[in-house]
Amino acid sequence: MNGRAAAALEAVLRGLGTVRWYLREVTGETAYDRHCEHHRRSHPDLPPPTRREFQRMRSRRLEEEPLSRCC
C-alpha cells in the first residue's frame, strides 16, 4: 500500500469512528458507559447494574421526571 492509499484509508477510518461516536451519543448508548464509570468511582464495592437494569431505571426516571414540559 502506498502512502496516498494509507492516508486515504486512515481518513476513512477516522471518519467512521466519528460517525460511530456521534450515533452512540445521539442514541444514548454512551449513557450506560458513563453511568458504569460513575458507579465504579462512587461505589467500588458494588457491581454496576446490567444494561437492562440501567435502561429500566432510566426509563422510570424519565417517566417520573420529564426533561421538557409544555407549560
Secondary structure as GFF3:
##gff-version 3
##sequence-region A 1 71
A	DSSP	alpha_helix	3	27	.	.	.	ID=ss1
A	DSSP	alpha_helix	29	42	.	.	.	ID=ss2
A	DSSP	alpha_helix	51	64	.	.	.	ID=ss3
###
